[in-house]
Amino acid sequence: MPLALFVAALAIGFEQLVQWRYGPMGIIAIVALTVGLKARSTLISGIGAVILVMLLAQSG
């Protein structure tokens, strides 16, 4: 149980970091990437990855 709690806290912290740094589009990209990977859908995960790359390239 403590490991699950730690993982949940880590996920929430990561989500807040992405929200703070990249805004709502960052959250959409992370969700699309995660859902695509879990569903084994290359289209959805690819869309999420492309959005993340565009956000990272824009901030650099």
PyMOL Python script that loads the backbone (N, CA, C, O; Angstrom):
from pymol import cmd

cmd.read_pdbstr("""\
ATOM      1  N   MET A   1       0.814  -1.210   0.000  1.00  0.00           N
ATOM      2  CA  MET A   1       0.000   0.000   0.000  1.00  0.00           C
ATOM      3  C   MET A   1       0.856   1.272   0.000  1.00  0.00           C
ATOM      4  O   MET A   1       0.518   2.210  -0.723  1.00  0.00           O
ATOM      5  N   PRO A   2       1.952   1.353   0.779  1.00  0.00           N
ATOM      6  CA  PRO A   2       2.763   2.572   0.741  1.00  0.00           C
ATOM      7  C   PRO A   2       3.373   2.832  -0.642  1.00  0.00           C
ATOM      8  O   PRO A   2       3.542   3.985  -1.039  1.00  0.00           O
ATOM      9  N   LEU A   3       3.702   1.761  -1.371  1.00  0.00           N
ATOM     10  CA  LEU A   3       4.269   1.954  -2.711  1.00  0.00           C
ATOM     11  C   LEU A   3       3.237   2.566  -3.652  1.00  0.00           C
ATOM     12  O   LEU A   3       3.565   3.457  -4.436  1.00  0.00           O
ATOM     13  N   ALA A   4       1.994   2.097  -3.581  1.00  0.00           N
ATOM     14  CA  ALA A   4       0.936   2.644  -4.428  1.00  0.00           C
ATOM     15  C   ALA A   4       0.687   4.113  -4.091  1.00  0.00           C
ATOM     16  O   ALA A   4       0.444   4.928  -4.981  1.00  0.00           O
ATOM     17  N   LEU A   5       0.748   4.440  -2.818  1.00  0.00           N
ATOM     18  CA  LEU A   5       0.562   5.827  -2.391  1.00  0.00           C
ATOM     19  C   LEU A   5       1.698   6.711  -2.908  1.00  0.00           C
ATOM     20  O   LEU A   5       1.471   7.840  -3.343  1.00  0.00           O
ATOM     21  N   PHE A   6       2.917   6.186  -2.855  1.00  0.00           N
ATOM     22  CA  PHE A   6       4.074   6.929  -3.358  1.00  0.00           C
ATOM     23  C   PHE A   6       3.968   7.153  -4.862  1.00  0.00           C
ATOM     24  O   PHE A   6       4.246   8.249  -5.348  1.00  0.00           O
ATOM     25  N   VAL A   7       3.569   6.124  -5.598  1.00  0.00           N
ATOM     26  CA  VAL A   7       3.434   6.242  -7.055  1.00  0.00           C
ATOM     27  C   VAL A   7       2.338   7.243  -7.412  1.00  0.00           C
ATOM     28  O   VAL A   7       2.491   8.032  -8.344  1.00  0.00           O
ATOM     29  N   ALA A   8       1.233   7.206  -6.668  1.00  0.00           N
ATOM     30  CA  ALA A   8       0.151   8.161  -6.922  1.00  0.00           C
ATOM     31  C   ALA A   8       0.601   9.593  -6.648  1.00  0.00           C
ATOM     32  O   ALA A   8       0.284  10.503  -7.414  1.00  0.00           O
ATOM     33  N   ALA A   9       1.336   9.794  -5.561  1.00  0.00           N
ATOM     34  CA  ALA A   9       1.842  11.131  -5.242  1.00  0.00           C
ATOM     35  C   ALA A   9       2.842  11.603  -6.295  1.00  0.00           C
ATOM     36  O   ALA A   9       2.858  12.779  -6.660  1.00  0.00           O
ATOM     37  N   LEU A  10       3.663  10.695  -6.776  1.00  0.00           N
ATOM     38  CA  LEU A  10       4.624  11.038  -7.823  1.00  0.00           C
ATOM     39  C   LEU A  10       3.912  11.420  -9.118  1.00  0.00           C
ATOM     40  O   LEU A  10       4.309  12.374  -9.787  1.00  0.00           O
ATOM     41  N   ALA A  11       2.865  10.680  -9.472  1.00  0.00           N
ATOM     42  CA  ALA A  11       2.107  10.981 -10.685  1.00  0.00           C
ATOM     43  C   ALA A  11       1.415  12.333 -10.585  1.00  0.00           C
ATOM     44  O   ALA A  11       1.404  13.100 -11.548  1.00  0.00           O
ATOM     45  N   ILE A  12       0.844  12.623  -9.437  1.00  0.00           N
ATOM     46  CA  ILE A  12       0.174  13.919  -9.242  1.00  0.00           C
ATOM     47  C   ILE A  12       1.190  15.052  -9.294  1.00  0.00           C
ATOM     48  O   ILE A  12       0.923  16.103  -9.877  1.00  0.00           O
ATOM     49  N   GLY A  13       2.348  14.841  -8.689  1.00  0.00           N
ATOM     50  CA  GLY A  13       3.398  15.855  -8.743  1.00  0.00           C
ATOM     51  C   GLY A  13       3.879  16.106 -10.159  1.00  0.00           C
ATOM     52  O   GLY A  13       4.096  17.253 -10.549  1.00  0.00           O
ATOM     53  N   PHE A  14       4.048  15.031 -10.938  1.00  0.00           N
ATOM     54  CA  PHE A  14       4.473  15.177 -12.329  1.00  0.00           C
ATOM     55  C   PHE A  14       3.422  15.916 -13.143  1.00  0.00           C
ATOM     56  O   PHE A  14       3.748  16.768 -13.970  1.00  0.00           O
ATOM     57  N   GLU A  15       2.156  15.582 -12.900  1.00  0.00           N
ATOM     58  CA  GLU A  15       1.063  16.256 -13.603  1.00  0.00           C
ATOM     59  C   GLU A  15       1.050  17.749 -13.285  1.00  0.00           C
ATOM     60  O   GLU A  15       0.846  18.569 -14.180  1.00  0.00           O
ATOM     61  N   GLN A  16       1.263  18.106 -12.033  1.00  0.00           N
ATOM     62  CA  GLN A  16       1.288  19.517 -11.646  1.00  0.00           C
ATOM     63  C   GLN A  16       2.478  20.241 -12.269  1.00  0.00           C
ATOM     64  O   GLN A  16       2.364  21.401 -12.665  1.00  0.00           O
ATOM     65  N   LEU A  17       3.616  19.560 -12.356  1.00  0.00           N
ATOM     66  CA  LEU A  17       4.798  20.159 -12.986  1.00  0.00           C
ATOM     67  C   LEU A  17       4.544  20.436 -14.466  1.00  0.00           C
ATOM     68  O   LEU A  17       4.889  21.503 -14.972  1.00  0.00           O
ATOM     69  N   VAL A  18       3.940  19.472 -15.154  1.00  0.00           N
ATOM     70  CA  VAL A  18       3.637  19.656 -16.575  1.00  0.00           C
ATOM     71  C   VAL A  18       2.616  20.776 -16.747  1.00  0.00           C
ATOM     72  O   VAL A  18       2.749  21.607 -17.645  1.00  0.00           O
ATOM     73  N   GLN A  19       1.598  20.798 -15.886  1.00  0.00           N
ATOM     74  CA  GLN A  19       0.571  21.849 -15.955  1.00  0.00           C
ATOM     75  C   GLN A  19       1.200  23.224 -15.751  1.00  0.00           C
ATOM     76  O   GLN A  19       0.862  24.169 -16.463  1.00  0.00           O
ATOM     77  N   TRP A  20       2.101  23.344 -14.797  1.00  0.00           N
ATOM     78  CA  TRP A  20       2.735  24.624 -14.506  1.00  0.00           C
ATOM     79  C   TRP A  20       3.650  25.052 -15.648  1.00  0.00           C
ATOM     80  O   TRP A  20       3.679  26.226 -16.018  1.00  0.00           O
ATOM     81  N   ARG A  21       4.395  24.100 -16.206  1.00  0.00           N
ATOM     82  CA  ARG A  21       5.399  24.434 -17.208  1.00  0.00           C
ATOM     83  C   ARG A  21       4.805  24.606 -18.607  1.00  0.00           C
ATOM     84  O   ARG A  21       5.177  25.533 -19.326  1.00  0.00           O
ATOM     85  N   TYR A  22       3.884  23.719 -18.996  1.00  0.00           N
ATOM     86  CA  TYR A  22       3.406  23.699 -20.377  1.00  0.00           C
ATOM     87  C   TYR A  22       1.922  23.980 -20.529  1.00  0.00           C
ATOM     88  O   TYR A  22       1.425  24.019 -21.655  1.00  0.00           O
ATOM     89  N   GLY A  23       1.210  24.172 -19.454  1.00  0.00           N
ATOM     90  CA  GLY A  23      -0.190  24.537 -19.510  1.00  0.00           C
ATOM     91  C   GLY A  23      -1.092  23.367 -19.866  1.00  0.00           C
ATOM     92  O   GLY A  23      -0.690  22.207 -19.771  1.00  0.00           O
ATOM     93  N   PRO A  24      -2.302  23.679 -20.272  1.00  0.00           N
ATOM     94  CA  PRO A  24      -3.285  22.631 -20.563  1.00  0.00           C
ATOM     95  C   PRO A  24      -2.875  21.713 -21.722  1.00  0.00           C
ATOM     96  O   PRO A  24      -3.220  20.531 -21.717  1.00  0.00           O
ATOM     97  N   MET A  25      -2.160  22.230 -22.693  1.00  0.00           N
ATOM     98  CA  MET A  25      -1.732  21.384 -23.809  1.00  0.00           C
ATOM     99  C   MET A  25      -0.748  20.316 -23.347  1.00  0.00           C
ATOM    100  O   MET A  25      -0.720  19.219 -23.905  1.00  0.00           O
ATOM    101  N   GLY A  26       0.049  20.621 -22.346  1.00  0.00           N
ATOM    102  CA  GLY A  26       0.958  19.622 -21.792  1.00  0.00           C
ATOM    103  C   GLY A  26       0.205  18.476 -21.154  1.00  0.00           C
ATOM    104  O   GLY A  26       0.576  17.313 -21.315  1.00  0.00           O
ATOM    105  N   ILE A  27      -0.862  18.804 -20.425  1.00  0.00           N
ATOM    106  CA  ILE A  27      -1.680  17.768 -19.803  1.00  0.00           C
ATOM    107  C   ILE A  27      -2.364  16.925 -20.875  1.00  0.00           C
ATOM    108  O   ILE A  27      -2.421  15.700 -20.760  1.00  0.00           O
ATOM    109  N   ILE A  28      -2.881  17.570 -21.911  1.00  0.00           N
ATOM    110  CA  ILE A  28      -3.529  16.832 -22.999  1.00  0.00           C
ATOM    111  C   ILE A  28      -2.528  15.895 -23.673  1.00  0.00           C
ATOM    112  O   ILE A  28      -2.868  14.759 -24.004  1.00  0.00           O
ATOM    113  N   ALA A  29      -1.306  16.360 -23.874  1.00  0.00           N
ATOM    114  CA  ALA A  29      -0.280  15.535 -24.509  1.00  0.00           C
ATOM    115  C   ALA A  29       0.084  14.340 -23.638  1.00  0.00           C
ATOM    116  O   ALA A  29       0.215  13.225 -24.144  1.00  0.00           O
ATOM    117  N   ILE A  30       0.251  14.556 -22.336  1.00  0.00           N
ATOM    118  CA  ILE A  30       0.590  13.458 -21.427  1.00  0.00           C
ATOM    119  C   ILE A  30      -0.547  12.441 -21.376  1.00  0.00           C
ATOM    120  O   ILE A  30      -0.302  11.235 -21.399  1.00  0.00           O
ATOM    121  N   VAL A  31      -1.778  12.917 -21.307  1.00  0.00           N
ATOM    122  CA  VAL A  31      -2.926  12.004 -21.265  1.00  0.00           C
ATOM    123  C   VAL A  31      -3.025  11.212 -22.571  1.00  0.00           C
ATOM    124  O   VAL A  31      -3.250  10.002 -22.542  1.00  0.00           O
ATOM    125  N   ALA A  32      -2.861  11.874 -23.705  1.00  0.00           N
ATOM    126  CA  ALA A  32      -2.939  11.175 -24.990  1.00  0.00           C
ATOM    127  C   ALA A  32      -1.822  10.142 -25.110  1.00  0.00           C
ATOM    128  O   ALA A  32      -2.054   9.032 -25.589  1.00  0.00           O
ATOM    129  N   LEU A  33      -0.632  10.494 -24.686  1.00  0.00           N
ATOM    130  CA  LEU A  33       0.482   9.558 -24.744  1.00  0.00           C
ATOM    131  C   LEU A  33       0.241   8.357 -23.840  1.00  0.00           C
ATOM    132  O   LEU A  33       0.478   7.219 -24.244  1.00  0.00           O
ATOM    133  N   THR A  34      -0.227   8.600 -22.624  1.00  0.00           N
ATOM    134  CA  THR A  34      -0.480   7.519 -21.675  1.00  0.00           C
ATOM    135  C   THR A  34      -1.615   6.611 -22.149  1.00  0.00           C
ATOM    136  O   THR A  34      -1.492   5.387 -22.109  1.00  0.00           O
ATOM    137  N   VAL A  35      -2.709   7.208 -22.593  1.00  0.00           N
ATOM    138  CA  VAL A  35      -3.843   6.413 -23.069  1.00  0.00           C
ATOM    139  C   VAL A  35      -3.448   5.610 -24.307  1.00  0.00           C
ATOM    140  O   VAL A  35      -3.826   4.447 -24.446  1.00  0.00           O
ATOM    141  N   GLY A  36      -2.700   6.226 -25.187  1.00  0.00           N
ATOM    142  CA  GLY A  36      -2.265   5.521 -26.388  1.00  0.00           C
ATOM    143  C   GLY A  36      -1.357   4.347 -26.076  1.00  0.00           C
ATOM    144  O   GLY A  36      -1.467   3.292 -26.701  1.00  0.00           O
ATOM    145  N   LEU A  37      -0.461   4.519 -25.116  1.00  0.00           N
ATOM    146  CA  LEU A  37       0.421   3.422 -24.744  1.00  0.00           C
ATOM    147  C   LEU A  37      -0.344   2.290 -24.067  1.00  0.00           C
ATOM    148  O   LEU A  37      -0.093   1.117 -24.339  1.00  0.00           O
ATOM    149  N   LYS A  38      -1.274   2.640 -23.188  1.00  0.00           N
ATOM    150  CA  LYS A  38      -2.046   1.600 -22.493  1.00  0.00           C
ATOM    151  C   LYS A  38      -2.982   0.867 -23.448  1.00  0.00           C
ATOM    152  O   LYS A  38      -3.195  -0.337 -23.303  1.00  0.00           O
ATOM    153  N   ALA A  39      -3.543   1.581 -24.422  1.00  0.00           N
ATOM    154  CA  ALA A  39      -4.457   0.964 -25.384  1.00  0.00           C
ATOM    155  C   ALA A  39      -3.707   0.366 -26.573  1.00  0.00           C
ATOM    156  O   ALA A  39      -4.316  -0.235 -27.458  1.00  0.00           O
ATOM    157  N   ARG A  40      -2.395   0.532 -26.590  1.00  0.00           N
ATOM    158  CA  ARG A  40      -1.558   0.066 -27.707  1.00  0.00           C
ATOM    159  C   ARG A  40      -2.012   0.662 -29.036  1.00  0.00           C
ATOM    160  O   ARG A  40      -2.027  -0.003 -30.072  1.00  0.00           O
ATOM    161  N   SER A  41      -2.382   1.942 -28.968  1.00  0.00           N
ATOM    162  CA  SER A  41      -2.799   2.664 -30.164  1.00  0.00           C
ATOM    163  C   SER A  41      -1.673   3.601 -30.578  1.00  0.00           C
ATOM    164  O   SER A  41      -1.382   4.581 -29.892  1.00  0.00           O
ATOM    165  N   THR A  42      -1.050   3.292 -31.698  1.00  0.00           N
ATOM    166  CA  THR A  42       0.063   4.116 -32.142  1.00  0.00           C
ATOM    167  C   THR A  42      -0.385   5.501 -32.585  1.00  0.00           C
ATOM    168  O   THR A  42       0.379   6.460 -32.477  1.00  0.00           O
ATOM    169  N   LEU A  43      -1.607   5.618 -33.079  1.00  0.00           N
ATOM    170  CA  LEU A  43      -2.104   6.917 -33.517  1.00  0.00           C
ATOM    171  C   LEU A  43      -2.229   7.877 -32.336  1.00  0.00           C
ATOM    172  O   LEU A  43      -1.741   9.006 -32.399  1.00  0.00           O
ATOM    173  N   ILE A  44      -2.871   7.439 -31.274  1.00  0.00           N
ATOM    174  CA  ILE A  44      -3.094   8.315 -30.123  1.00  0.00           C
ATOM    175  C   ILE A  44      -1.781   8.623 -29.415  1.00  0.00           C
ATOM    176  O   ILE A  44      -1.529   9.770 -29.047  1.00  0.00           O
ATOM    177  N   SER A  45      -0.945   7.608 -29.222  1.00  0.00           N
ATOM    178  CA  SER A  45       0.336   7.860 -28.562  1.00  0.00           C
ATOM    179  C   SER A  45       1.235   8.732 -29.430  1.00  0.00           C
ATOM    180  O   SER A  45       2.008   9.538 -28.912  1.00  0.00           O
ATOM    181  N   GLY A  46       1.140   8.576 -30.734  1.00  0.00           N
ATOM    182  CA  GLY A  46       1.924   9.419 -31.638  1.00  0.00           C
ATOM    183  C   GLY A  46       1.488  10.875 -31.583  1.00  0.00           C
ATOM    184  O   GLY A  46       2.319  11.782 -31.616  1.00  0.00           O
ATOM    185  N   ILE A  47       0.184  11.093 -31.499  1.00  0.00           N
ATOM    186  CA  ILE A  47      -0.333  12.464 -31.376  1.00  0.00           C
ATOM    187  C   ILE A  47       0.162  13.096 -30.080  1.00  0.00           C
ATOM    188  O   ILE A  47       0.601  14.246 -30.074  1.00  0.00           O
ATOM    189  N   GLY A  48       0.091  12.343 -28.984  1.00  0.00           N
ATOM    190  CA  GLY A  48       0.587  12.853 -27.705  1.00  0.00           C
ATOM    191  C   GLY A  48       2.070  13.161 -27.753  1.00  0.00           C
ATOM    192  O   GLY A  48       2.514  14.180 -27.225  1.00  0.00           O
ATOM    193  N   ALA A  49       2.840  12.282 -28.384  1.00  0.00           N
ATOM    194  CA  ALA A  49       4.282  12.492 -28.482  1.00  0.00           C
ATOM    195  C   ALA A  49       4.611  13.720 -29.333  1.00  0.00           C
ATOM    196  O   ALA A  49       5.504  14.497 -28.992  1.00  0.00           O
ATOM    197  N   VAL A  50       3.897  13.887 -30.425  1.00  0.00           N
ATOM    198  CA  VAL A  50       4.140  15.047 -31.296  1.00  0.00           C
ATOM    199  C   VAL A  50       3.821  16.349 -30.563  1.00  0.00           C
ATOM    200  O   VAL A  50       4.564  17.324 -30.675  1.00  0.00           O
ATOM    201  N   ILE A  51       2.728  16.365 -29.822  1.00  0.00           N
ATOM    202  CA  ILE A  51       2.374  17.571 -29.060  1.00  0.00           C
ATOM    203  C   ILE A  51       3.448  17.882 -28.032  1.00  0.00           C
ATOM    204  O   ILE A  51       3.841  19.038 -27.870  1.00  0.00           O
ATOM    205  N   LEU A  52       3.932  16.841 -27.327  1.00  0.00           N
ATOM    206  CA  LEU A  52       4.992  17.062 -26.342  1.00  0.00           C
ATOM    207  C   LEU A  52       6.268  17.597 -26.986  1.00  0.00           C
ATOM    208  O   LEU A  52       6.897  18.515 -26.461  1.00  0.00           O
ATOM    209  N   VAL A  53       6.643  17.023 -28.118  1.00  0.00           N
ATOM    210  CA  VAL A  53       7.849  17.491 -28.806  1.00  0.00           C
ATOM    211  C   VAL A  53       7.687  18.940 -29.243  1.00  0.00           C
ATOM    212  O   VAL A  53       8.620  19.734 -29.127  1.00  0.00           O
ATOM    213  N   MET A  54       6.505  19.284 -29.746  1.00  0.00           N
ATOM    214  CA  MET A  54       6.277  20.668 -30.165  1.00  0.00           C
ATOM    215  C   MET A  54       6.346  21.626 -28.977  1.00  0.00           C
ATOM    216  O   MET A  54       6.878  22.729 -29.102  1.00  0.00           O
ATOM    217  N   LEU A  55       5.812  21.215 -27.830  1.00  0.00           N
ATOM    218  CA  LEU A  55       5.877  22.055 -26.637  1.00  0.00           C
ATOM    219  C   LEU A  55       7.298  22.203 -26.135  1.00  0.00           C
ATOM    220  O   LEU A  55       7.701  23.290 -25.721  1.00  0.00           O
ATOM    221  N   LEU A  56       8.063  21.119 -26.166  1.00  0.00           N
ATOM    222  CA  LEU A  56       9.449  21.169 -25.707  1.00  0.00           C
ATOM    223  C   LEU A  56      10.311  22.007 -26.659  1.00  0.00           C
ATOM    224  O   LEU A  56      11.191  22.741 -26.212  1.00  0.00           O
ATOM    225  N   ALA A  57      10.065  21.900 -27.942  1.00  0.00           N
ATOM    226  CA  ALA A  57      10.838  22.674 -28.920  1.00  0.00           C
ATOM    227  C   ALA A  57      10.507  24.163 -28.816  1.00  0.00           C
ATOM    228  O   ALA A  57      11.367  25.015 -29.038  1.00  0.00           O
ATOM    229  N   GLN A  58       9.259  24.465 -28.477  1.00  0.00           N
ATOM    230  CA  GLN A  58       8.836  25.851 -28.366  1.00  0.00           C
ATOM    231  C   GLN A  58       9.474  26.533 -27.157  1.00  0.00           C
ATOM    232  O   GLN A  58       9.830  27.710 -27.223  1.00  0.00           O
ATOM    233  N   SER A  59       9.621  25.793 -26.048  1.00  0.00           N
ATOM    234  CA  SER A  59      10.154  26.408 -24.836  1.00  0.00           C
ATOM    235  C   SER A  59      11.664  26.516 -24.857  1.00  0.00           C
ATOM    236  O   SER A  59      12.229  27.285 -24.080  1.00  0.00           O
ATOM    237  N   GLY A  60      12.341  25.765 -25.727  1.00  0.00           N
ATOM    238  CA  GLY A  60      13.801  25.758 -25.757  1.00  0.00           C
ATOM    239  C   GLY A  60      14.311  26.815 -26.631  1.00  0.00           C
ATOM    240  O   GLY A  60      15.524  26.961 -26.779  1.00  0.00           O
TER     241      GLY A  60
END
""", "prot")
cmd.dss("prot")
cmd.show_as("cartoon", "prot")
cmd.util.cbc("prot")
cmd.orient("prot")
